[in-house]
Amino acid sequence: MSKNTEILETVVNSNEEAGNSLETAIFDALVDARSTCEVNGSNSSECAVAWDIVEELQAEKSHHKQAAKIKSSLENYCAIHPNALECRVYDI
């Protein structure tokens, strides 16, 4: 169970290499949750904690996908040419 906690803390705290390490951590947490539930029973608190960790990792993966917003062509253009007429924002 401490292995799951270490995996969760490592992945959540490190934003570098989020894709591969997060996928690996989810897979490892799934394997560990299944084995924990087989050993301790599906109604044990250890099993519940292991599956909570899997859910937290999957939620973190979902948040990373939402954060990686795809820019429109206008946003890309304005990033390159911030003084273009199309990119000016006026406060009224």
Residue, then its C-alpha position, 0 to 999 in steps of 0.5 A: m500500500s505504501k508503494n501506491t502512495e509513493i506512486l501517487e505522490t511522485v506522479v502528482n508532484s512531477n509535471e515533467e514527462a506527464g504522459n508516459s509516467l502517468e500511464t505507467a503509474i496508472f498501470d502499476a496502481l491497477v496491478d497493485a490494486r488487484s493484487t491487494c484486493e485478492v490478498n486482503g479481500s474486496n471489502s478491506s480498507e486496503c482494497a478501497v485505498a488502492w482503488d482510490i489511488v487508481e481513481e486519483l491517477q486517472a483524474e490527474k490524467s484527465h486534468h492533464k488532457q484538459a490543460a493541454k488546450i489546442k490553440s486555434s489558428l488565430e491564437n497561433y498567429c497572435a502569438i507570433h504577431p501580437n501587434a497585428l490588427e486582428c490580435r489587438v484587444y481594447d478595453i472599453 
